[in-house]
Amino acid sequence: MEPEVLRGRLLGPPRFLLGERELSFPFRKVEALLVYVLLEGKASRESLASLFWGGRDEVLAARNLRNALYQLRLVLPEGVVLADRVWVVRGDYPTDLDLEGLDRLGEDEDLAARCVRPVLEGFSLPDSPEFDEWLRTVRSRWESRGRRALLDLARRRAALSPPGALGPLRRLLEADGGDEEAARILMDCLGRLGQLRGVEGVHRALVRRLREDLGVPPEEATEATYREALGRCRRGLEVGGEPSPSSSPERGFFGRTEERVRAVRFLEEPGDLPRVLCVDGEAGVGKTCLARACLETLAPETLVLRGNAVQGGERFPLLPWNDLLRGLARPGGGTDFRDLGFPESLWSLLGETFPSLGVRSTSFQPADPGRLGAVLAALFDRLSSRRPVALFLEDLHGFDGPSLDVLESVLAHGPGGIRLLSTSRPAPDRRDRRIYRGLERGGRIRLLSLTLRPFSLSETRDFCAFLQPCRPFDPREVESLFRRTEGLPLFLTELLRDPRGPLCPGGEELDGVMEGFLAGLAPVDRRTLECLAAFEGPAALDLLRETADPETEDLEGRLECLRERALLTEDRTGGETTVDFGHSLVREHLYRTLPEGRRRSLHRSLAEALGRRAAANPGDGLLEGRLIHHCRRGGLRREELTHRIRSLRRHIALYYELFPLLSDEELRSSSTFFGGRDATLERLEETRSLLGDLKRSQEDRKTLESLEREYRAIRGGFHLWWGESDQGRALVEAALERASEGGDRRVEADCLKHLGYDAIQREDGAELEGIARRLLPLCGGSRGLPWRGMALRFLGLARLFLRDHGEAERFLLLSMDRFRDLEALDEPYRFHVLAARGYLGECRHRQGRLEEARALYDACLEECRREGFFRGLGFFHGLGAQGAFDAGDREGLARHLSGALGEMAGLPWSRGDAPTYALAAWEAAGRGDGASAVEHLGRAARLCESLNKRSWTALLELVKGLLPRMRELEPLLPDPPEASLARAEGLCRDLGMGHRLALLERLREGRHRALSRPGR
């Protein structure tokens, strides 16, 4: 029996298939090792250890390589990779790599579609710089070979049949819009096919790309091919072809003379305040055309960033800003924060909320809109010091609330000299207008508001003459045209596009005019537009390919024709080509008139395509939100529930767990939906409602029972985080019981995790130890190593609460070892190593080994900054503040409090921690700042009351006993200081907190002057 062929797809995201079964690798570094051996053929163990684990101890690197080879043997059939004591080589097992098929590229359309994509697209090993350098070299080498292969294929097809060459040529130009050779062949093919619009579009795009990227004109050979292709097309028109828009005079910008002059003068005026141009008017009146005409007058080096509203924007908070920031990924966008001198922590904070930036981020949580706006203002200010910056926000009336909050904050923080242009439709009680006027009255911005109205009858007559100067217009024709289009330039332009066509092909209303125009489209073009209408905004070209009707041939060619008719626009940002409607009114009309069955089918196709992307990018919260939206619109209710629960599970882990059980890579690449505690509750309720509907429909009971268990665990964990113990425990324990009965080990482990967090909050060592020992048997295999590391950390904390400090240290060190073991398998969990180290510091702190504890806290802070683990700064600063307080180090206390409060500021999910707020109250009172002392003490008291964490309460009572009796604090300090100190002493004695008992003793004896009650 012949062995199954191992097929490796390395162009694009890597995939390996054995027969029809796709292989899954436990860790990324294991897959990288396979790729390296398959492409290089042979490598020594020493070189591989250096390549993947360079900079580490040689013995550890060799052990890591052995582990990776062992993991490979578990996945691959025997004979693919062979190893002895010195060498690792590619075996003779039948293997088919797509890279090796480039030289014989033929009718394999899948390979032809992928051959210009990067090798191992999106793949990287950040902790293995030597491998990443090798991968860059490989990508460069195979990129040129792939382009040559595709170009050769295009030449062969062009010689035989021009239509067959169009697809490969358009892919080449999509990858590199300045490829003149591909453009020449494509123009020649289109000329032979008589597609004049296509020839003109290819030439125009090429000229634009060469001018923008290189500042040079096309070669003479390119211009000659262009002229020849135009000649062929025009000769075809002489014998009955369609007329081209190019046969009419070049169309420019018509009318709006006064508005345009005012706008340009306004934008050109110097000044340090942001200049805001607001263009209002109903749909189709030409707002975007005017704004774009104004943008064209700005300096050529201006960085223009665009964002626009999307359908169902309330479901995608901040999506307009995410799309706008994608423009920074363009070549020359200046996004390297090190080059800009932009703080890495702020760059990370932006990356947490806006996946389009591609920032590897481990901020604690996305900030609220106010803080995000301030950070964006600082970024724009930094960018504008290098080059002019303009923001273009389209359809501001459709922006979601948080996006408008960010806009207000950006402008309020006044990034100097930026220009902001926005368009909006009239609407009652418009918030964007209130924002602009309020900021103008406050002297924060300069504002110019322009309202565009439809053309008058005389302007309509002039516009007709402008568009078709050679056509005589009867006054009655113009009056009829004016009445039916209501003077809207959008409809006038479309109806006058054909110089020989009727002026009003449809009914009397605007919908009739629109439908009459669309009725002239080829059926395939109409279907393409309908597909695009199902997108909530601009559509990535590769995603549109996957969702367009299968019979649509040469999609790029169809899109080019639609773009020529001004129905579509095209943009390339961040290396991605997107297409969108030239006007939202066209999208709205098409979507509104779609039959319900067709609409659902389109949303289902989109959901399937987005589902594949979400599986490859599980941390992209905006992508998950879009997927849920299309599942709902497509009637895929069970799939919607599955994705909702998956999204909630990650959301709860990221924002309601101190140390989410995610690898460093997952932490750096994760974002989630935007919103505070109320928004999370709303999502939980929506999911519960959907789950109830599906249960009543009696669909797939087994799957629904599994999803219900997972939902209860998620919701219970959320309530436990906020101290709602009764409700949280009831949900989690019910889910745990059902998971145990059903053998659902993953949900069982999740439930135990949440109960463990609750026991840590209550400092119940006995319960926590029981949970940890029940969790350990569920942690088998390499996939269970992170869970094992967490269970050992639970055991360490349990022994700490039970005052067994020796065992506590042993378990915490074991936890660190388990998480370090994962580094060998390319799954670093360094953040969890730091978590155990921080708790180790707390263990030594409670033993009175204060200097050792503070050294550990400082080491954790230093590594957090070095590795970019910004989400840990608040926690470790809080521990550092307690250490400084106990040591009587006022300077250290102020430094750590500033760091902790700064990290917690503006985070809508963060509850904070009571010790930090209590110590901040004491420090503020010492400065005589009674208002801040009241605020911080109130927060500390509320947290202690809701969470019932006894060590927090002990410190709060200690601080209350030390606080001066300021007038502002009297309502919060009803008891005499001695009573508070006595309660603190009792709690410390019950908890075995000898270090705080010793502190109280020193205070009584006057041997700790640094912590005597601060004066007024």
C-alpha positions, -999 to +999 in steps of 0.1 A: +000+000+000+014+034-011+020+058+018-002+089+019+017+119+004+025+147+028+015+180+012+030+212+024+014+245+015+040+272+024+028+300+002+005+320+023-003+308+059+014+274+063-007+242+061+003+206+060-020+178+049-015+140+051-039+127+025-071+147+032-063+152+069-049+186+079-020+182+105-020+203+136+012+211+155+013+216+192+036+246+191+047+271+164+083+263+168+077+226+161+061+236+127+090+261+120+115+233+126+097+211+100+097+239+074+134+246+079+144+210+075+122+205+044+136+236+027+172+233+037+174+195+035+200+190+062+212+209+093+233+200+124+217+198+158+241+225+170+230+250+142+193+242+148+197+248+186+213+281+178+187+290+152+157+285+174+171+289+209+201+312+204+213+331+235+202+304+259+223+279+278+236+252+254+223+223+275+188+239+277+189+246+239+198+210+231+171+197+254+145+220+237+156+207+203+151+171+215+116+179+228+107+196+195+119+166+174+099+143+197+068+164+191+074+162+153+076+124+155+042+124+172+026+143+143+044+131+112+046+097+096+080+079+099+106+090+074+097+127+069+124+140+092+153+118+103+178+126+131+210+111+146+232+125+173+247+151+150+224+158+120+187+164+113+178+157+077+148+155+053+139+119+047+127+102+016+090+100+026+068+112-004+064+149+001+048+175-021+058+212-014+040+239-033+072+259-036+088+230-055+059+232-080+064+268-091+088+258-119+060+237-135+032+261-128+003+252-150-034+246-145-033+244-107-054+275-101-050+272-063-012+274-066-015+302-093-036+322-068-011+318-040+022+320-057+028+357-051+019+354-014+047+355+011+062+322+023+047+314+057+025+345+056+019+359+091+043+335+106+070+347+130+091+335+161+098+367+180+121+350+205+141+334+177+156+363+157+179+341+137+150+321+124+131+352+115+161+365+096+164+332+077+126+335+069+131+370+055+158+357+032+136+327+021+106+350+015+127+373-007+141+344-027+108+327-033+088+359-039+109+366-070+106+330-082+069+331-077+065+363-096+086+349-125+065+317-125+032+336-126+045+360-153+056+330-174+022+314-170+005+347-180+026+350-211+018+315-222-019+320-216-019+354-233-004+338-265-032+312-265-063+329-251-062+365-236-090+358-211-070+330-194-042+355-187-063+381-169-064+364-135-026+358-131-018+393-144-042+410-120-027+390-091+007+402-101-004+438-101-023+434-068+009+423-052+030+450-069+010+478-086+042+492-102+051+460-122+053+475-157+058+443-175+027+427-161+008+459-168+019+459-204+008+423-210-026+430-192-032+462-213-024+442-245-048+414-235-076+439-226-069+458-259-073+425-279-106+419-260-118+454-268-121+464-231-112+501-234-122+510-199-101+482-185-070+494-205-075+530-193-080+518-157-048+497-157-028+526-172-042+551-147-035+528-117+001+522-129+008+559-134-005+567-099+015+539-083+048+549-100+043+585-092+035+578-055+062+552-049+090+563-072+082+597-086+088+585-122+067+582-153+061+548-171+087+535-195+083+544-232+075+507-240+046+509-215+032+540-231+036+524-266+016+494-254-010+516-239-014+536-272-016+504-292-043+489-269-063+521-271-061+520-308-074+485-310-103+493-287-113+524-307-111+506-340-135+481-325-159+509-315-160+521-351-177+489-360-203+490-333-187+488-299-198+506-268-188+542-264-163+550-236-165+577-211-131+588-224-148+600-256-163+628-236-141+656-222-121+650-190-145+653-161-133+675-133-149+691-102-180+711-111-197+739-091-195+745-054-171+773-062-178+795-032-177+766-008-145+752-023-127+785-021-137+790+015-127+755+025-093+757+008-085+790+023-095+778+057-074+746+055-044+766+043-044+791+072-015+786+096-021+780+133-015+756+162-051+746+167-067+717+148-087+729+118-120+711+113-139+713+081-175+699+085-194+693+052-231+686+057-258+676+032-282+649+022-271+617+005-260+621-031-254+659-028-216+657-033-202+660+002-174+634-004-165+649-037-160+683-022-140+669+007-117+650-016-112+680-038-101+699-008-077+671+002-061+673-032-051+709-025-030+699+006+007+695+004+017+663-016+036+649+014+004+651+036-004+618+054-041+613+049-059+588+071-094+578+063-122+563+084-159+559+077-190+547+094-202+511+088-236+494+087-246+483+122-218+505+136-232+500+172-221+464+169-185+474+161-175+502+185-144+521+174-143+503+140-140+537+121-108+545+141-095+510+136-099+515+098-084+549+099-053+537+117-048+510+092-035+538+070-004+540+092+006+506+079+012+519+044+048+524+033+059+558+045+032+559+072+058+564+098+044+538+123+076+528+140+071+542+175+108+539+182+116+561+153+089+585+163+100+585+199+065+575+209+063+556+242+061+519+238+035+516+266+012+540+247+017+522+214+009+490+231-023+505+246-034+515+211-026+481+197-048+464+224-078+483+210-070+486+173-059+453+157-053+471+124-021+486+138-005+451+141+011+460+174+022+432+197+005+445+228+001+434+264-016+464+279-037+456+309-069+466+292-080+489+265-085+524+279-117+543+279-124+566+249-111+597+267-077+582+273-076+567+238-083+601+223-055+616+244-031+590+232-041+593+196-038+631+199-002+626+211+005+602+182-009+626+156+010+655+172+042+634+169+035+625+133+027+661+124+061+672+135+075+650+106+049+657+079+014+673+076-014+651+089-051+651+077-079+630+090-109+623+067-140+610+085-169+601+062-206+597+073-200+610+108-237+607+114-232+569+114-204+568+140-210+548+171-209+565+205-174+555+216-160+566+182-175+601+188-161+601+223-126+594+209-131+622+183-140+647+210-110+636+231-086+638+202-097+674+193-098+684+230-062+675+234-053+696+204-028+678+182-011+708+167-017+717+131-037+687+120-066+690+095-098+671+100-124+669+073-157+652+080-190+646+061-224+640+076-261+639+067-286+663+084-303+648+114-320+662+145-300+665+177-267+657+160-240+649+185-211+655+162-223+690+156-226+696+194-190+683+199-176+706+172-195+737+186-185+730+221-148+726+213-150+758+191-165+778+220-138+764+243-111+776+220-099+741+213-104+740+175-110+762+145-142+752+127-157+758+093-191+743+086-205+740+050-239+728+041-244+716+005-278+717-011-290+700-043-284+718-075-310+744-086-326+742-120-300+765-135-272+747-118-286+714-132-286+729-167-250+740-163-240+706-149-256+688-179-236+710-203-204+704-182-208+666-184-219+665-221-208+697-238-216+683-273-251+673-266-280+698-270-305+698-241-341+707-245-352+729-216-381+705-210-357+676-208-336+694-182-367+703-162-378+667-162-344+655-152-343+680-124-377+670-111-369+633-111-334+636-096-343+665-073-310+681-084-288+655-067-254+653-084-250+616-078-281+607-100-274+634-125-239+620-131-251+585-135-279+593-158-257+615-180-228+590-182-239+576-216-239+605-242-265+586-263-286+572-236-321+584-224-320+610-197-345+593-173-347+556-178-367+548-147-397+559-126-405+592-111-388+587-077-352+585-067-354+548-062-368+545-097-340+565-111-314+544-092-331+511-103-333+524-139-296+530-139-287+497-122-309+479-147-283+486-173-257+465-156-247+431-167-263+404-144-228+394-132-220+430-122-253+434-104-246+402-084-211+415-076-226+447-062-252+428-042-224+407-026-205+439-017-236+454-003-237+426+024-204+438+037-207+463+066-180+485+051-150+483+027-144+448+015-110+432+014-104+419-022-095+384-011-126+381+011-148+394-018-133+367-040-143+340-016-179+353-012-186+363-048-207+340-070-186+311-082-196+318-118-180+353-116-150+351-139-122+377-138-136+394-107-109+420-108-119+429-143-156+433-133-146+455-104-125+477-127-155+482-150-176+491-120-149+515-107-148+531-142-185+538-138-178+555-105-198+529-086-168+516-067-136+530-052-104+511-045-079+516-017-047+499-006-038+503+030-015+482+051-007+461+020-044+451+016-066+460-013-101+470-004-131+480-025-162+500-015-192+517-030-184+552-043-215+563-024-233+548+005-267+555-011-260+529-037-252+503-010-283+512+009-305+509-022-291+475-032-292+460+002-328+473+008-340+457-025-323+423-020-347+394-016-345+380+019-332+346+007-304+362-013-295+385+016-292+355+040-272+335+015-247+364+011-243+368+049-238+331+053-210+331+027-194+359+045-198+342+078-180+311+065-151+331+050-147+351+082-149+320+103-118+307+085-100+339+093-112+340+129-098+304+134-064+317+122-066+349+142-084+339+175-073+371+193-089+396+169-120+409+187-132+431+158-130+402+134-150+380+158-176+408+161-180+409+123-184+372+122-212+372+148-229+400+129-230+380+097-240+348+115-270+367+129-279+383+096-275+349+078-298+331+102-269+309+115-281+310+151-262+280+165-230+292+149-237+327+162-240+313+197-208+293+194-189+324+183-205+346+210-195+322+237-159+320+223-157+357+222-170+361+257-146+335+270-116+354+257-131+387+268-136+375+304-101+361+305-085+392+292-103+418+312-116+400+343-087+378+352-055+391+367-033+365+349-053+350+320-041+316+310-028+327+276+007+325+262+027+357+258+020+355+220-017+353+226-016+382+250+003+403+225-021+396+197-054+397+215-081+424+214-118+421+222-150+440+219-151+475+234-171+485+264-171+485+302-189+463+328-224+473+315-214+464+279-202+430+291-234+424+310-254+433+279-234+408+258-240+381+284-277+388+284-279+387+246-261+353+246-284+340+273-314+350+253-301+334+222-293+302+241-328+301+255-343+305+220-323+277+206-331+254+236-368+260+230-363+251+193-350+216+204-320+219+181-290+196+187-295+191+224-260+177+230-242+207+215-265+231+232-259+214+266-221+218+261-225+255+251-248+261+281-222+247+305-195+269+290-218+300+292-226+294+329-189+291+337-181+323+318-209+343+335-202+328+369-165+339+366-176+374+357-198+377+388-171+363+410-146+389+398-169+416+410-175+400+444-210+388+436-202+355+452-236+339+457-247+343+421-212+335+407-207+304+427-241+290+419-235+294+382-199+280+382-208+250+405-238+240+384-216+241+353-188+221+371-213+194+381-226+190+346-191+192+330-179+164+353-209+142+345-205+148+308-167+143+307-162+179+295-126+183+308-121+218+293-152+233+309-144+214+341-110+230+342-125+265+335-149+261+364-122+251+388-101+281+376-129+305+384-135+289+418-098+291+425-098+328+418-127+332+442-109+313+469-078+335+464-100+366+468-114+352+501-079+339+510-094+305+518-063+282+517-081+249+524-106+254+496-080+266+472-058+236+479-087+212+472-095+230+439-058+228+428-055+191+436-087+184+417-074+205+388-040+187+385-053+154+371-070+173+342-037+187+331-022+159+311+000+161+280+019+191+266-014+210+261-020+207+298+013+222+309-001+258+313-029+244+335-005+225+355+016+256+361-015+275+372-026+246+395+009+246+412+006+284+416-028+278+433-011+253+456+016+278+465-010+305+474-030+279+494+000+271+515+007+308+519-028+314+532-024+284+555+009+300+568+031+271+555+056+294+539+082+267+531+057+247+510+043+279+495+077+287+481+083+252+469+050+251+449+056+286+435+090+277+423+076+245+407+050+266+390+077+288+375+095+257+363+064+244+345+059+276+327+095+278+318+092+243+303+068+257+277+095+280+263+112+249+249+080+243+229+077+278+215+049+287+239+065+312+262+044+320+293+069+344+308+041+366+322+030+336+343+066+331+355+064+367+367+031+360+384+046+333+405+077+354+412+055+382+424+036+359+448+070+345+459+078+381+469+045+383+488+054+351+506+087+365+517+070+398+526+047+381+550+077+364+566+093+397+573+120+393+546+112+428+534+143+436+513+141+402+495+104+409+487+110+444+474+139+432+452+115+406+437+088+432+431+113+455+414+126+427+392+091+419+381+085+455+372+117+457+352+109+426+333+074+438+326+088+469+310+115+450+291+091+424+277+062+448+272+039+431+298+023+464+306-008+447+319+013+436+350+026+470+359-004+480+381-002+447+401+035+448+407+035+485+415+007+478+440+029+452+458+059+475+456+038+503+473+030+479+502+066+470+505+077+507+506+050+515+531+061+487+555+097+498+551+089+535+558+102+545+523+080+575+515+098+582+482+094+546+471+058+547+482+050+578+461+068+563+431+049+530+432+016+547+439+020+570+409+028+539+387-002+518+400-027+546+398-015+556+364-020+521+351-055+519+366-066+553+354-092+554+326-097+516+325-135+510+324-131+473+333-106+477+362-119+475+397-084+483+410-072+470+443-080+482+478-044+484+492-033+508+465-063+531+471-059+529+509-022+538+507-030+565+481-054+580+506-028+580+533-002+596+510-027+623+498-037+632+533+000+637+541+001+662+513-030+680+527-050+669+496-083+660+514-104+656+482-080+629+468-078+612+502-116+610+503-118+596+468-092+569+473-104+559+508-140+555+495-128+533+467-108+511+490-137+507+514-161+498+486-138+471+473-131+456+507-169+455+514-177+438+480-148+414+478-143+406+515-105+400+511-093+400+547-057+411+540-070+441+521-093+450+550-064+446+575-044+472+556-074+495+552-080+495+589-043+501+596-043+531+572-076+545+588-059+543+622-030+564+608-050+590+589-053+625+604-087+636+614-092+660+585-127+676+580-132+660+546-124+625+560-147+626+590-176+609+574-153+580+564-136+577+598-165+573+623-143+553+648-113+566+668-079+556+655-073+532+683-104+511+673-092+509+636-057+499+647-072+472+671-092+457+642-061+457+620-042+439+647-069+413+651-071+406+614-033+404+610-032+379+639-059+358+624-042+358+590-007+352+604+006+384+589+035+388+613+051+416+593+021+439+599+020+429+636+057+439+639+049+471+621+021+479+646+045+472+675+071+495+661+045+522+656+034+519+693+069+522+705+077+551+682+104+533+664+088+539+629+087+576+626+083+575+588+048+561+592+036+583+620+003+600+612+008+625+585+001+661+595-022+685+578 
